[in-house]
Amino acid sequence: MLRAFIKSEDDRVVRDASPEALSAALRDKGATFWLDMVKPTDEEYALLDEVFGFHPLAIEDTLNYMQRPKIESYHHTGDGCTEGYFYMVFHGPDLETFRQRLRTKELDLFVSERYLVTVHEEVMTSVEAVVQRCEADPAQMLDRGTDVLLYNILDHMVDHYNPILDYLQETLDDLEDRALTEPRPEVLTAIAMKKRELLNLRRIVGPQREVVAQLTRGDVPFIREATRVYLRDVQDHLIRTVESVELYRDLVLGARDIYLSSISNNVNHIMKVLTIITVVTLPLTIVTSFFGMNFSAEVPGWGWLVTHRAGLWVAMAAMALMVAGLTALFWKKGWIGTGERLVTREHKSHGRRTKRELAADHAAQRLATSGSAGAPANGQEQLDAQRAPH
């Protein structure tokens, strides 16, 4: 599907996307236009060569999906293209696509001082937003120049990274809690998948930051200084996105370490329980083994212990005293009966506390430490007292 917005030198705007209209717009030195190609057919792809005369390498990169984000300068001129242009590859994030298939949507752009050509195989919400603005007032959008039009598209694309970052942060927070309270094998699988998502996102966002940096440095001559100020804002968003991705990657590695530590602590706890059971039952084994020896009943004291009816109770009492003594010793040393867990189940159900609650608790602790008389009864009252006008 082709969508064209052509503004001629006499300020007349047409929406004709035919090859004849595009060729006429290229020949008109005072014309400014934007051609958007959505899911183009082979005949529509042919316009890039037959009408615009773009370089074959740039057209080949457009046909190949998942190109690395980049910007290339072409001074090649063909039959229709009589001036230099820049070829760009940019990736637009989409939360649902990223969540399901771990990928972004590719946008190919041919941009010069008089025209902008965008090519994408999938519908992109960021491009659709700019198209709607052009449909509402095409003359105003094209009067600002192709550099402003390019900025609007890039700005909408970069803004769509925020939902992905929020999704990753919520997922990583949940993974940390699960790695701490429920270290199961599926948690490690989820951690590996999130690491893969972050690496894929870093591979996309990192080069895009360099692409926008070239636009802000003046490497593209037809981008005006006033537009570079806005592009620097786009670059700032990308820098923060890259920093967030690096931080989330550290959080993934931290969640993996938490998972491994939880598994190790659980194994140690199980080994401790089994060791204590072994040590407690060891005296029982000794006593019963002692009675199982084939000594003669004529040995002084031994015969009575074996043949008398009280011998059984004496042996049982000795074993009970040994077990009780060892249990009391372990309890005193804190090896059993502590009820230790890394994190209680209640911690997960309570959820994260707000900054206001943490500030109230901090104020209450300071109040308890100072011990001043007549102070508010709790941290929340102290905060309210501080906010009250004097």
VEXKOL-205214 format. One record per residue (C-alpha): residue number from 1; residue in three letters; z, x, y. Coordinates in pm, 1 decimal. Layout:
<pts>
(pt NUM, ALA, (Z, X, Y))
...
</pts>
This chain:
<pts>
(pt 1, MET, (0.0, 0.0, 0.0))
(pt 2, LEU, (-98.6, 129.9, 341.5))
(pt 3, ARG, (76.8, 44.4, 666.2))
(pt 4, ALA, (-64.3, 179.5, 990.6))
(pt 5, PHE, (51.4, 167.5, 1351.7))
(pt 6, ILE, (-221.6, 301.8, 1580.9))
(pt 7, LYS, (-177.6, 321.7, 1957.7))
(pt 8, SER, (-496.7, 412.9, 2141.4))
(pt 9, GLU, (-529.5, 581.2, 2478.0))
(pt 10, ASP, (-554.7, 243.7, 2655.7))
(pt 11, ASP, (-211.7, 142.7, 2510.3))
(pt 12, ARG, (-369.1, -98.0, 2263.5))
(pt 13, VAL, (-188.0, -112.9, 1926.3))
(pt 14, VAL, (-368.8, -200.3, 1604.0))
(pt 15, ARG, (-243.6, -228.9, 1245.7))
(pt 16, ASP, (-577.0, -157.1, 1075.2))
(pt 17, ALA, (-532.1, 93.9, 788.2))
(pt 18, SER, (-896.2, 115.1, 689.0))
(pt 19, PRO, (-1063.7, 457.3, 661.1))
(pt 20, GLU, (-1285.1, 375.5, 959.3))
(pt 21, ALA, (-989.2, 290.6, 1184.2))
(pt 22, LEU, (-801.8, 604.7, 1076.9))
(pt 23, SER, (-1107.9, 822.8, 1138.5))
(pt 24, ALA, (-1152.2, 668.9, 1482.3))
(pt 25, ALA, (-785.1, 733.9, 1562.2))
(pt 26, LEU, (-824.7, 1098.1, 1462.0))
(pt 27, ARG, (-1127.1, 1138.5, 1688.9))
(pt 28, ASP, (-945.9, 971.4, 1979.2))
(pt 29, LYS, (-753.8, 1255.1, 2142.5))
(pt 30, GLY, (-530.4, 1011.7, 2326.3))
(pt 31, ALA, (-433.0, 810.3, 2020.1))
(pt 32, THR, (-96.5, 831.3, 1845.0))
(pt 33, PHE, (-43.8, 672.4, 1507.4))
(pt 34, TRP, (175.0, 653.5, 1197.2))
(pt 35, LEU, (36.7, 592.1, 850.3))
(pt 36, ASP, (285.9, 500.0, 577.8))
(pt 37, MET, (160.9, 514.1, 217.8))
(pt 38, VAL, (383.5, 331.2, -34.0))
(pt 39, LYS, (294.9, 369.0, -402.2))
(pt 40, PRO, (-58.1, 480.5, -310.6))
(pt 41, THR, (-346.6, 440.6, -551.2))
(pt 42, ASP, (-598.2, 711.0, -630.7))
(pt 43, GLU, (-833.8, 571.3, -365.4))
(pt 44, GLU, (-555.8, 577.3, -108.0))
(pt 45, TYR, (-460.5, 933.3, -205.0))
(pt 46, ALA, (-824.5, 1027.8, -144.7))
(pt 47, LEU, (-777.0, 946.6, 225.6))
(pt 48, LEU, (-566.0, 1260.5, 262.6))
(pt 49, ASP, (-875.5, 1467.4, 187.8))
(pt 50, GLU, (-1166.6, 1251.3, 293.1))
(pt 51, VAL, (-1025.5, 1124.5, 624.3))
(pt 52, PHE, (-761.2, 1376.0, 728.9))
(pt 53, GLY, (-896.2, 1684.6, 554.0))
(pt 54, PHE, (-553.4, 1818.9, 463.4))
(pt 55, HIS, (-526.5, 2143.5, 270.0))
(pt 56, PRO, (-574.2, 2103.3, -109.2))
(pt 57, LEU, (-243.4, 2276.6, -180.6))
(pt 58, ALA, (-55.5, 2029.5, 40.1))
(pt 59, ILE, (-230.9, 1738.0, -129.3))
(pt 60, GLU, (-147.3, 1884.3, -470.8))
(pt 61, ASP, (221.3, 1908.0, -376.1))
(pt 62, THR, (208.5, 1546.6, -262.7))
(pt 63, LEU, (74.4, 1436.4, -600.4))
(pt 64, ASN, (343.0, 1629.2, -790.4))
(pt 65, TYR, (680.4, 1458.2, -791.2))
(pt 66, MET, (1016.8, 1632.2, -731.7))
(pt 67, GLN, (897.7, 1911.7, -509.5))
(pt 68, ARG, (1162.2, 2132.9, -356.7))
(pt 69, PRO, (1250.1, 2034.6, 4.6))
(pt 70, LYS, (1041.2, 2255.4, 232.0))
(pt 71, ILE, (833.2, 2276.4, 546.9))
(pt 72, GLU, (498.8, 2455.4, 566.4))
(pt 73, SER, (267.6, 2520.9, 857.9))
(pt 74, TYR, (-107.5, 2463.4, 812.2))
(pt 75, HIS, (-361.7, 2571.3, 1069.1))
(pt 76, HIS, (-636.1, 2464.7, 830.7))
(pt 77, THR, (-883.4, 2221.5, 985.9))
(pt 78, GLY, (-1114.1, 1996.9, 788.9))
(pt 79, ASP, (-1375.5, 1741.6, 876.5))
(pt 80, GLY, (-1122.0, 1497.9, 1017.3))
(pt 81, CYS, (-826.4, 1727.7, 1087.3))
(pt 82, THR, (-919.9, 1930.3, 1393.7))
(pt 83, GLU, (-572.3, 2063.9, 1475.2))
(pt 84, GLY, (-283.0, 2229.1, 1298.4))
(pt 85, TYR, (-13.9, 2029.1, 1125.4))
(pt 86, PHE, (306.9, 2071.3, 925.1))
(pt 87, TYR, (367.9, 1954.7, 571.7))
(pt 88, MET, (726.2, 1858.5, 482.6))
(pt 89, VAL, (905.0, 1747.5, 168.2))
(pt 90, PHE, (1231.0, 1560.4, 216.7))
(pt 91, HIS, (1450.7, 1375.7, -32.9))
(pt 92, GLY, (1614.6, 1047.1, 47.3))
(pt 93, PRO, (1935.0, 956.8, -135.6))
(pt 94, ASP, (1994.3, 616.3, -286.5))
(pt 95, LEU, (2332.8, 532.1, -435.6))
(pt 96, GLU, (2207.4, 311.1, -717.2))
(pt 97, THR, (1926.9, 548.2, -815.9))
(pt 98, PHE, (2159.2, 846.6, -795.2))
(pt 99, ARG, (2426.7, 671.9, -1001.5))
(pt 100, GLN, (2185.1, 560.9, -1273.2))
(pt 101, ARG, (1933.5, 842.7, -1301.1))
(pt 102, LEU, (2095.4, 1131.1, -1111.4))
(pt 103, ARG, (1802.9, 1180.2, -875.8))
(pt 104, THR, (1683.1, 1114.5, -522.9))
(pt 105, LYS, (1358.2, 972.4, -384.6))
(pt 106, GLU, (1095.8, 1211.7, -252.8))
(pt 107, LEU, (920.2, 1167.6, 81.6))
(pt 108, ASP, (614.1, 1377.0, 173.6))
(pt 109, LEU, (524.7, 1403.8, 542.0))
(pt 110, PHE, (222.6, 1534.7, 731.9))
(pt 111, VAL, (314.6, 1561.9, 1096.5))
(pt 112, SER, (130.3, 1684.6, 1402.9))
(pt 113, GLU, (146.6, 1617.0, 1774.1))
(pt 114, ARG, (-61.6, 1298.0, 1747.7))
(pt 115, TYR, (5.1, 1152.4, 1404.9))
(pt 116, LEU, (258.3, 1117.0, 1125.1))
(pt 117, VAL, (163.4, 1045.4, 764.4))
(pt 118, THR, (437.9, 957.9, 515.1))
(pt 119, VAL, (378.2, 931.6, 141.0))
(pt 120, HIS, (632.7, 804.0, -112.4))
(pt 121, GLU, (604.3, 660.9, -461.6))
(pt 122, GLU, (909.6, 436.4, -426.6))
(pt 123, VAL, (1031.6, 198.8, -160.1))
(pt 124, MET, (1282.3, 380.8, 60.4))
(pt 125, THR, (1533.2, 188.1, 270.9))
(pt 126, SER, (1536.9, 456.3, 539.7))
(pt 127, VAL, (1159.4, 434.1, 589.9))
(pt 128, GLU, (1169.7, 55.5, 575.8))
(pt 129, ALA, (1423.8, 49.9, 857.9))
(pt 130, VAL, (1191.4, 249.1, 1085.0))
(pt 131, VAL, (893.0, 35.6, 979.9))
(pt 132, GLN, (1079.3, -278.0, 1085.3))
(pt 133, ARG, (1146.3, -126.0, 1426.2))
(pt 134, CYS, (778.5, -37.9, 1460.6))
(pt 135, GLU, (677.2, -388.4, 1362.0))
(pt 136, ALA, (909.4, -529.0, 1628.6))
(pt 137, ASP, (780.3, -304.6, 1910.4))
(pt 138, PRO, (513.0, -58.7, 1795.0))
(pt 139, ALA, (407.8, 47.8, 2145.0))
(pt 140, GLN, (757.4, 160.9, 2237.2))
(pt 141, MET, (809.9, 351.7, 1911.2))
(pt 142, LEU, (475.6, 532.9, 1938.3))
(pt 143, ASP, (515.6, 603.7, 2310.7))
(pt 144, ARG, (815.6, 822.6, 2231.5))
(pt 145, GLY, (599.9, 1058.0, 2027.4))
(pt 146, THR, (570.5, 1158.6, 1665.7))
(pt 147, ASP, (867.6, 1394.3, 1696.9))
(pt 148, VAL, (1101.2, 1104.7, 1782.0))
(pt 149, LEU, (947.0, 901.4, 1501.6))
(pt 150, LEU, (1013.2, 1190.0, 1263.6))
(pt 151, TYR, (1373.5, 1213.4, 1386.4))
(pt 152, ASN, (1432.9, 841.6, 1325.8))
(pt 153, ILE, (1315.9, 870.9, 965.8))
(pt 154, LEU, (1520.2, 1184.5, 893.7))
(pt 155, ASP, (1829.0, 1038.2, 1061.3))
(pt 156, HIS, (1817.9, 723.9, 846.4))
(pt 157, MET, (1766.5, 932.4, 532.9))
(pt 158, VAL, (2061.1, 1160.1, 605.4))
(pt 159, ASP, (2290.2, 866.6, 682.3))
(pt 160, HIS, (2240.4, 741.7, 326.0))
(pt 161, TYR, (2425.6, 1045.8, 191.8))
(pt 162, ASN, (2759.1, 898.7, 304.2))
(pt 163, PRO, (2777.9, 626.4, 32.5))
(pt 164, ILE, (2699.0, 889.2, -231.0))
(pt 165, LEU, (2976.2, 1116.2, -103.9))
(pt 166, ASP, (3222.3, 824.4, -101.0))
(pt 167, TYR, (3120.1, 735.7, -456.5))
(pt 168, LEU, (3169.0, 1094.8, -571.6))
(pt 169, GLN, (3509.1, 1122.1, -404.0))
(pt 170, GLU, (3638.2, 801.5, -563.9))
(pt 171, THR, (3505.7, 908.9, -902.3))
(pt 172, LEU, (3661.6, 1255.0, -877.1))
(pt 173, ASP, (3997.1, 1110.4, -772.5))
(pt 174, ASP, (3989.0, 882.6, -1077.6))
(pt 175, LEU, (3891.7, 1176.4, -1300.8))
(pt 176, GLU, (4186.3, 1380.1, -1175.4))
(pt 177, ASP, (4426.0, 1095.5, -1255.4))
(pt 178, ARG, (4275.3, 1045.5, -1599.9))
(pt 179, ALA, (4277.4, 1419.2, -1672.4))
(pt 180, LEU, (4647.4, 1423.7, -1584.9))
(pt 181, THR, (4765.8, 1105.3, -1756.0))
(pt 182, GLU, (4505.7, 1036.4, -2027.8))
(pt 183, PRO, (4338.1, 1364.1, -2130.8))
(pt 184, ARG, (4090.1, 1225.1, -2380.3))
(pt 185, PRO, (3756.5, 1378.6, -2488.2))
(pt 186, GLU, (3555.9, 1125.0, -2286.5))
(pt 187, VAL, (3725.7, 1253.4, -1971.7))
(pt 188, LEU, (3580.9, 1598.7, -2031.8))
(pt 189, THR, (3237.1, 1441.0, -2081.5))
(pt 190, ALA, (3269.4, 1257.7, -1749.5))
(pt 191, ILE, (3374.2, 1580.6, -1577.7))
(pt 192, ALA, (3066.0, 1757.4, -1712.3))
(pt 193, MET, (2841.4, 1475.2, -1588.7))
(pt 194, LYS, (2992.5, 1484.9, -1240.1))
(pt 195, LYS, (2943.5, 1860.2, -1229.7))
(pt 196, ARG, (2578.5, 1805.0, -1315.1))
(pt 197, GLU, (2544.4, 1542.6, -1040.1))
(pt 198, LEU, (2693.9, 1777.3, -782.8))
(pt 199, LEU, (2468.3, 2064.4, -885.3))
(pt 200, ASN, (2165.2, 1837.3, -856.7))
(pt 201, LEU, (2277.6, 1712.0, -515.6))
(pt 202, ARG, (2346.1, 2066.4, -397.1))
(pt 203, ARG, (1999.6, 2172.2, -509.4))
(pt 204, ILE, (1850.0, 1900.0, -290.3))
(pt 205, VAL, (2071.5, 1907.6, 18.3))
(pt 206, GLY, (2086.1, 2285.0, 60.6))
(pt 207, PRO, (1711.3, 2340.1, 124.2))
(pt 208, GLN, (1693.9, 2028.6, 344.7))
(pt 209, ARG, (1948.4, 2185.6, 574.7))
(pt 210, GLU, (1713.2, 2482.2, 619.2))
(pt 211, VAL, (1416.8, 2250.4, 680.1))
(pt 212, VAL, (1594.3, 2072.5, 964.4))
(pt 213, ALA, (1713.3, 2407.7, 1097.0))
(pt 214, GLN, (1350.5, 2513.4, 1142.5))
(pt 215, LEU, (1284.7, 2194.4, 1336.6))
(pt 216, THR, (1578.1, 2264.8, 1569.9))
(pt 217, ARG, (1488.2, 2631.6, 1630.0))
(pt 218, GLY, (1153.0, 2549.6, 1785.4))
(pt 219, ASP, (938.9, 2666.0, 1493.4))
(pt 220, VAL, (743.5, 2340.8, 1525.6))
(pt 221, PRO, (578.2, 2360.7, 1871.4))
(pt 222, PHE, (517.9, 1988.7, 1933.1))
(pt 223, ILE, (886.7, 1897.2, 1887.0))
(pt 224, ARG, (1029.5, 1874.5, 2236.6))
(pt 225, GLU, (1363.5, 2013.3, 2344.5))
(pt 226, ALA, (1505.8, 1665.1, 2403.8))
(pt 227, THR, (1425.8, 1576.2, 2041.7))
(pt 228, ARG, (1575.6, 1899.1, 1909.3))
(pt 229, VAL, (1913.7, 1787.8, 2042.9))
(pt 230, TYR, (1898.2, 1482.2, 1816.1))
(pt 231, LEU, (1770.6, 1689.4, 1525.6))
(pt 232, ARG, (2072.0, 1917.6, 1562.4))
(pt 233, ASP, (2286.0, 1610.1, 1497.3))
(pt 234, VAL, (2090.2, 1553.5, 1174.3))
(pt 235, GLN, (2146.6, 1918.7, 1086.2))
(pt 236, ASP, (2518.4, 1877.9, 1149.6))
(pt 237, HIS, (2527.2, 1583.5, 908.4))
(pt 238, LEU, (2353.6, 1791.2, 643.1))
(pt 239, ILE, (2591.9, 2082.5, 695.9))
(pt 240, ARG, (2889.9, 1852.1, 647.0))
(pt 241, THR, (2722.6, 1707.9, 338.1))
(pt 242, VAL, (2674.6, 2054.9, 189.7))
(pt 243, GLU, (3036.0, 2143.8, 265.2))
(pt 244, SER, (3153.0, 1820.1, 101.9))
(pt 245, VAL, (2943.3, 1890.7, -207.1))
(pt 246, GLU, (3095.2, 2240.4, -232.4))
(pt 247, LEU, (3443.2, 2091.3, -197.3))
(pt 248, TYR, (3372.1, 1829.1, -462.9))
(pt 249, ARG, (3244.9, 2097.2, -697.1))
(pt 250, ASP, (3579.0, 2275.3, -660.3))
(pt 251, LEU, (3752.4, 1944.1, -731.0))
(pt 252, VAL, (3548.7, 1903.3, -1049.5))
(pt 253, LEU, (3651.8, 2249.1, -1164.7))
(pt 254, GLY, (4009.8, 2163.7, -1073.5))
(pt 255, ALA, (3990.0, 1841.6, -1274.8))
(pt 256, ARG, (3860.8, 2041.5, -1570.8))
(pt 257, ASP, (4151.9, 2284.7, -1538.5))
(pt 258, ILE, (4393.2, 1991.0, -1516.3))
(pt 259, TYR, (4241.3, 1842.9, -1830.7))
(pt 260, LEU, (4271.1, 2170.0, -2022.6))
(pt 261, SER, (4627.4, 2219.5, -1898.9))
(pt 262, SER, (4719.1, 1864.9, -2002.0))
(pt 263, ILE, (4572.5, 1918.7, -2347.1))
(pt 264, SER, (4758.5, 2249.0, -2380.5))
(pt 265, ASN, (5086.1, 2093.9, -2263.6))
(pt 266, ASN, (5047.3, 1803.7, -2504.3))
(pt 267, VAL, (4981.7, 2044.8, -2790.8))
(pt 268, ASN, (5286.1, 2248.5, -2690.0))
(pt 269, HIS, (5495.7, 1933.7, -2677.1))
(pt 270, ILE, (5380.5, 1832.3, -3024.2))
(pt 271, MET, (5448.8, 2181.6, -3156.2))
(pt 272, LYS, (5794.9, 2174.6, -3003.6))
(pt 273, VAL, (5874.7, 1841.6, -3169.5))
(pt 274, LEU, (5748.6, 1963.6, -3505.8))
(pt 275, THR, (5942.4, 2289.3, -3469.9))
(pt 276, ILE, (6263.7, 2103.6, -3388.8))
(pt 277, ILE, (6213.1, 1875.0, -3689.6))
(pt 278, THR, (6156.0, 2180.6, -3907.5))
(pt 279, VAL, (6466.2, 2357.7, -3779.3))
(pt 280, VAL, (6681.1, 2044.8, -3816.5))
(pt 281, THR, (6567.8, 1984.0, -4174.6))
(pt 282, LEU, (6603.1, 2350.5, -4273.2))
(pt 283, PRO, (6980.4, 2322.3, -4350.8))
(pt 284, LEU, (6905.9, 2023.7, -4571.9))
(pt 285, THR, (6662.6, 2233.4, -4769.8))
(pt 286, ILE, (6916.1, 2514.7, -4801.3))
(pt 287, VAL, (7194.9, 2286.1, -4925.8))
(pt 288, THR, (6977.8, 2100.7, -5175.7))
(pt 289, SER, (6829.0, 2429.3, -5299.9))
(pt 290, PHE, (7178.0, 2568.5, -5343.7))
(pt 291, PHE, (7273.3, 2276.5, -5563.0))
(pt 292, GLY, (6953.0, 2316.2, -5758.5))
(pt 293, MET, (7050.6, 2664.4, -5885.4))
(pt 294, ASN, (7140.7, 2678.3, -6256.0))
(pt 295, PHE, (7485.2, 2834.1, -6226.1))
(pt 296, SER, (7734.1, 2788.6, -6504.7))
(pt 297, ALA, (7988.1, 2508.8, -6457.9))
(pt 298, GLU, (8257.4, 2761.4, -6558.3))
(pt 299, VAL, (8227.5, 2947.3, -6228.0))
(pt 300, PRO, (8554.0, 2889.4, -6035.5))
(pt 301, GLY, (8507.7, 2616.6, -5774.3))
(pt 302, TRP, (8146.5, 2559.6, -5862.6))
(pt 303, GLY, (8211.6, 2346.7, -6165.7))
(pt 304, TRP, (8436.1, 2112.0, -5971.2))
(pt 305, LEU, (8177.0, 2075.2, -5691.6))
(pt 306, VAL, (7907.0, 1995.5, -5944.3))
(pt 307, THR, (8096.8, 1769.9, -6184.7))
(pt 308, HIS, (8344.7, 1590.1, -5956.5))
(pt 309, ARG, (8242.1, 1262.8, -5793.2))
(pt 310, ALA, (8345.8, 1392.3, -5451.9))
(pt 311, GLY, (8095.0, 1679.7, -5473.6))
(pt 312, LEU, (7809.2, 1460.0, -5360.7))
(pt 313, TRP, (7995.3, 1342.2, -5053.8))
(pt 314, VAL, (8099.0, 1692.6, -4966.1))
(pt 315, ALA, (7734.2, 1803.9, -4977.9))
(pt 316, MET, (7624.5, 1502.6, -4771.5))
(pt 317, ALA, (7894.7, 1567.0, -4512.4))
(pt 318, ALA, (7795.1, 1933.1, -4485.7))
(pt 319, MET, (7431.1, 1842.4, -4428.8))
(pt 320, ALA, (7526.4, 1575.8, -4173.6))
(pt 321, LEU, (7742.5, 1823.9, -3981.8))
(pt 322, MET, (7463.3, 2081.9, -3977.5))
(pt 323, VAL, (7206.7, 1830.4, -3848.0))
(pt 324, ALA, (7450.1, 1698.5, -3586.5))
(pt 325, GLY, (7539.7, 2049.1, -3474.3))
(pt 326, LEU, (7179.0, 2159.0, -3436.3))
(pt 327, THR, (7088.2, 1835.9, -3256.1))
(pt 328, ALA, (7377.5, 1879.4, -3013.7))
(pt 329, LEU, (7277.2, 2242.7, -2952.6))
(pt 330, PHE, (6916.4, 2147.8, -2877.0))
(pt 331, TRP, (7030.6, 1865.9, -2651.9))
(pt 332, LYS, (7260.2, 2096.1, -2458.0))
(pt 333, LYS, (6980.5, 2345.8, -2402.2))
(pt 334, GLY, (6750.0, 2066.6, -2282.6))
(pt 335, TRP, (6497.8, 2107.8, -2560.5))
(pt 336, ILE, (6520.1, 1740.0, -2662.6))
(pt 337, GLY, (6619.8, 1419.9, -2489.8))
(pt 338, THR, (6463.7, 1515.1, -2153.2))
(pt 339, GLY, (6184.1, 1257.9, -2174.8))
(pt 340, GLU, (5949.3, 1501.7, -2003.2))
(pt 341, ARG, (5595.6, 1402.6, -1915.2))
(pt 342, LEU, (5350.1, 1561.6, -1679.9))
(pt 343, VAL, (5294.6, 1235.8, -1487.4))
(pt 344, THR, (5446.4, 899.4, -1567.8))
(pt 345, ARG, (5229.1, 598.1, -1627.4))
(pt 346, GLU, (5383.0, 428.0, -1328.1))
(pt 347, HIS, (5228.8, 691.6, -1101.6))
(pt 348, LYS, (4882.1, 570.7, -1183.2))
(pt 349, SER, (4966.7, 204.2, -1134.2))
(pt 350, HIS, (5119.7, 261.0, -790.3))
(pt 351, GLY, (4797.5, 417.9, -660.4))
(pt 352, ARG, (4767.2, 642.2, -358.9))
(pt 353, ARG, (5006.8, 600.4, -73.2))
(pt 354, THR, (4888.0, 546.8, 279.9))
(pt 355, LYS, (4942.2, 795.7, 561.4))
(pt 356, ARG, (5173.2, 547.5, 731.9))
(pt 357, GLU, (5397.9, 527.3, 423.9))
(pt 358, LEU, (5403.9, 906.6, 388.6))
(pt 359, ALA, (5491.2, 944.6, 756.3))
(pt 360, ALA, (5771.6, 688.6, 720.5))
(pt 361, ASP, (5915.6, 873.0, 419.3))
(pt 362, HIS, (5893.4, 1203.4, 603.3))
(pt 363, ALA, (6078.8, 1056.7, 899.3))
(pt 364, ALA, (6344.4, 914.0, 667.9))
(pt 365, GLN, (6397.2, 1255.0, 507.6))
(pt 366, ARG, (6438.0, 1419.1, 846.0))
(pt 367, LEU, (6684.4, 1149.4, 944.0))
(pt 368, ALA, (6888.2, 1200.9, 626.7))
(pt 369, THR, (6890.6, 1576.4, 681.7))
(pt 370, SER, (7001.6, 1559.8, 1042.4))
(pt 371, GLY, (7272.7, 1301.6, 967.8))
(pt 372, SER, (7277.6, 1180.3, 1326.6))
(pt 373, ALA, (7489.0, 870.5, 1387.7))
(pt 374, GLY, (7336.4, 557.0, 1528.5))
(pt 375, ALA, (6985.8, 656.3, 1420.3))
(pt 376, PRO, (6746.5, 397.8, 1273.5))
(pt 377, ALA, (6818.0, 302.9, 913.7))
(pt 378, ASN, (6482.6, 408.5, 767.6))
(pt 379, GLY, (6167.2, 603.6, 846.1))
(pt 380, GLN, (5964.5, 299.0, 950.7))
(pt 381, GLU, (6228.2, 194.0, 1203.7))
(pt 382, GLN, (6234.0, 548.0, 1341.2))
(pt 383, LEU, (5856.5, 541.4, 1390.5))
(pt 384, ASP, (5886.0, 204.1, 1566.2))
(pt 385, ALA, (6163.1, 340.7, 1785.6))
(pt 386, GLN, (5947.9, 639.7, 1884.0))
(pt 387, ARG, (5656.9, 411.2, 1974.6))
(pt 388, ALA, (5876.7, 176.7, 2180.9))
(pt 389, PRO, (5847.7, 227.2, 2561.6))
(pt 390, HIS, (6143.6, 394.6, 2724.7))
</pts>
